[in-house]
Amino acid sequence: MKNHLNSIHLCPCAECQENPTGSLAKLHESINCVVAELNEKNRRLFVGLLAQQLGHGSIQEMSRVTGLSRVTIRRGRNELAQGETSSNRRIRMAGGGRKAAEKKSRHCSRRLTT
Protein backbone atom coordinates (compact mmCIF):
# COMPACT_ATOMS: atom_id res chain seq x y z
CA MET A 1 0.00 0.00 0.00
CA LYS A 2 1.40 3.39 -0.98
CA ASN A 3 1.11 6.51 1.09
CA HIS A 4 1.36 10.14 0.02
CA LEU A 5 5.11 10.19 0.80
CA ASN A 6 5.82 7.56 -1.85
CA SER A 7 3.84 9.15 -4.67
CA ILE A 8 5.59 9.41 -8.01
CA HIS A 9 7.10 12.84 -8.64
CA LEU A 10 6.34 14.39 -12.02
CA CYS A 11 9.43 15.98 -13.52
CA PRO A 12 8.84 19.69 -14.24
CA CYS A 13 11.77 20.10 -16.66
CA ALA A 14 11.07 21.82 -19.99
CA GLU A 15 11.92 18.73 -22.06
CA CYS A 16 9.47 16.53 -20.13
CA GLN A 17 6.76 19.18 -20.41
CA GLU A 18 7.25 19.72 -24.15
CA ASN A 19 7.54 16.05 -25.10
CA PRO A 20 6.02 13.84 -22.37
CA THR A 21 6.39 10.71 -24.54
CA GLY A 22 10.02 11.36 -25.46
CA SER A 23 12.96 9.26 -24.34
CA LEU A 24 14.14 11.76 -21.71
CA ALA A 25 10.65 12.01 -20.20
CA LYS A 26 10.46 8.21 -20.05
CA LEU A 27 13.88 8.08 -18.36
CA HIS A 28 12.84 10.67 -15.77
CA GLU A 29 9.57 8.81 -15.16
CA SER A 30 11.47 5.54 -14.69
CA ILE A 31 13.85 7.16 -12.20
CA ASN A 32 10.91 8.57 -10.26
CA CYS A 33 9.12 5.20 -10.24
CA VAL A 34 12.18 3.57 -8.65
CA VAL A 35 12.67 6.46 -6.19
CA ALA A 36 9.03 6.18 -5.05
CA GLU A 37 9.56 2.55 -4.01
CA LEU A 38 12.73 3.10 -1.94
CA ASN A 39 13.07 3.96 1.72
CA GLU A 40 14.63 7.31 2.57
CA LYS A 41 18.23 6.06 2.87
CA ASN A 42 18.15 4.00 -0.31
CA ARG A 43 16.45 6.90 -2.12
CA ARG A 44 19.25 9.23 -1.01
CA LEU A 45 21.94 6.72 -2.09
CA PHE A 46 20.32 5.96 -5.45
CA VAL A 47 19.89 9.59 -6.46
CA GLY A 48 23.35 10.38 -5.06
CA LEU A 49 24.78 7.65 -7.32
CA LEU A 50 23.01 9.07 -10.36
CA ALA A 51 24.33 12.54 -9.53
CA GLN A 52 27.82 11.16 -9.05
CA GLN A 53 27.73 9.51 -12.48
CA LEU A 54 26.40 12.56 -14.30
CA GLY A 55 29.07 14.98 -13.05
CA HIS A 56 28.99 18.77 -12.85
CA GLY A 57 25.56 20.33 -12.26
CA SER A 58 23.96 16.95 -11.67
CA ILE A 59 22.84 17.58 -8.08
CA GLN A 60 20.64 20.45 -9.19
CA GLU A 61 19.41 18.47 -12.20
CA MET A 62 18.56 15.39 -10.12
CA SER A 63 16.84 17.63 -7.58
CA ARG A 64 14.59 18.98 -10.33
CA VAL A 65 13.92 15.51 -11.78
CA THR A 66 13.20 13.73 -8.48
CA GLY A 67 11.96 16.51 -6.22
CA LEU A 68 14.56 15.65 -3.55
CA SER A 69 16.48 18.50 -1.97
CA ARG A 70 20.03 19.24 -3.10
CA VAL A 71 21.24 18.71 0.48
CA THR A 72 19.74 15.19 0.51
CA ILE A 73 21.32 14.30 -2.83
CA ARG A 74 24.70 15.70 -1.75
CA ARG A 75 24.47 13.69 1.46
CA GLY A 76 23.77 10.50 -0.50
CA ARG A 77 26.70 11.16 -2.82
CA ASN A 78 28.98 11.77 0.18
CA GLU A 79 27.78 8.58 1.91
CA LEU A 80 28.64 6.61 -1.23
CA ALA A 81 32.08 8.19 -1.43
CA GLN A 82 32.76 7.32 2.23
CA GLY A 83 31.39 3.78 1.90
CA GLU A 84 28.50 4.34 4.33
CA THR A 85 26.05 2.07 2.51
CA SER A 86 25.52 -0.62 5.16
CA SER A 87 21.84 -1.51 5.29
CA ASN A 88 21.96 -3.44 8.57
CA ARG A 89 21.59 -0.23 10.58
CA ARG A 90 18.36 1.57 11.40
CA ILE A 91 17.18 4.18 8.94
CA ARG A 92 16.39 6.60 11.75
CA MET A 93 17.90 6.83 15.19
CA ALA A 94 15.89 5.28 18.04
CA GLY A 95 13.44 7.79 19.46
CA GLY A 96 13.38 9.81 16.24
CA GLY A 97 10.24 10.93 14.50
CA ARG A 98 6.95 12.32 15.66
CA LYS A 99 5.65 11.64 19.17
CA ALA A 100 2.58 9.46 19.56
CA ALA A 101 -0.77 11.25 19.20
CA GLU A 102 -1.94 9.84 22.58
CA LYS A 103 0.91 11.51 24.36
CA LYS A 104 0.14 14.83 22.68
CA SER A 105 -3.59 14.67 23.41
CA ARG A 106 -3.10 13.98 27.15
CA HIS A 107 -0.79 16.95 27.37
CA CYS A 108 -3.25 19.19 25.53
CA SER A 109 -6.21 18.06 27.66
CA ARG A 110 -4.33 19.00 30.83
CA ARG A 111 -3.74 22.45 29.45
CA LEU A 112 -7.39 22.94 28.61
CA THR A 113 -8.60 21.96 32.10
CA THR A 114 -6.28 24.24 34.07
C-alpha positions in Angstrom: 0.0 0.0 0.0 1.4 3.4 -1.0 1.1 6.5 1.1 1.4 10.1 0.0 5.1 10.2 0.8 5.8 7.6 -1.9 3.8 9.1 -4.7 5.6 9.4 -8.0 7.1 12.8 -8.6 6.3 14.4 -12.0 9.4 16.0 -13.5 8.8 19.7 -14.2 11.8 20.1 -16.7 11.1 21.8 -20.0 11.9 18.7 -22.1 9.5 16.5 -20.1 6.8 19.2 -20.4 7.3 19.7 -24.1 7.5 16.0 -25.1 6.0 13.8 -22.4 6.4 10.7 -24.5 10.0 11.4 -25.5 13.0 9.3 -24.3 14.1 11.8 -21.7 10.6 12.0 -20.2 10.5 8.2 -20.0 13.9 8.1 -18.4 12.8 10.7 -15.8 9.6 8.8 -15.2 11.5 5.5 -14.7 13.9 7.2 -12.2 10.9 8.6 -10.3 9.1 5.2 -10.2 12.2 3.6 -8.7 12.7 6.5 -6.2 9.0 6.2 -5.1 9.6 2.5 -4.0 12.7 3.1 -1.9 13.1 4.0 1.7 14.6 7.3 2.6 18.2 6.1 2.9 18.1 4.0 -0.3 16.4 6.9 -2.1 19.3 9.2 -1.0 21.9 6.7 -2.1 20.3 6.0 -5.5 19.9 9.6 -6.5 23.3 10.4 -5.1 24.8 7.7 -7.3 23.0 9.1 -10.4 24.3 12.5 -9.5 27.8 11.2 -9.0 27.7 9.5 -12.5 26.4 12.6 -14.3 29.1 15.0 -13.0 29.0 18.8 -12.8 25.6 20.3 -12.3 24.0 16.9 -11.7 22.8 17.6 -8.1 20.6 20.5 -9.2 19.4 18.5 -12.2 18.6 15.4 -10.1 16.8 17.6 -7.6 14.6 19.0 -10.3 13.9 15.5 -11.8 13.2 13.7 -8.5 12.0 16.5 -6.2 14.6 15.6 -3.6 16.5 18.5 -2.0 20.0 19.2 -3.1 21.2 18.7 0.5 19.7 15.2 0.5 21.3 14.3 -2.8 24.7 15.7 -1.8 24.5 13.7 1.5 23.8 10.5 -0.5 26.7 11.2 -2.8 29.0 11.8 0.2 27.8 8.6 1.9 28.6 6.6 -1.2 32.1 8.2 -1.4 32.8 7.3 2.2 31.4 3.8 1.9 28.5 4.3 4.3 26.1 2.1 2.5 25.5 -0.6 5.2 21.8 -1.5 5.3 22.0 -3.4 8.6 21.6 -0.2 10.6 18.4 1.6 11.4 17.2 4.2 8.9 16.4 6.6 11.8 17.9 6.8 15.2 15.9 5.3 18.0 13.4 7.8 19.5 13.4 9.8 16.2 10.2 10.9 14.5 7.0 12.3 15.7 5.7 11.6 19.2 2.6 9.5 19.6 -0.8 11.2 19.2 -1.9 9.8 22.6 0.9 11.5 24.4 0.1 14.8 22.7 -3.6 14.7 23.4 -3.1 14.0 27.1 -0.8 17.0 27.4 -3.3 19.2 25.5 -6.2 18.1 27.7 -4.3 19.0 30.8 -3.7 22.5 29.4 -7.4 22.9 28.6 -8.6 22.0 32.1 -6.3 24.2 34.1 
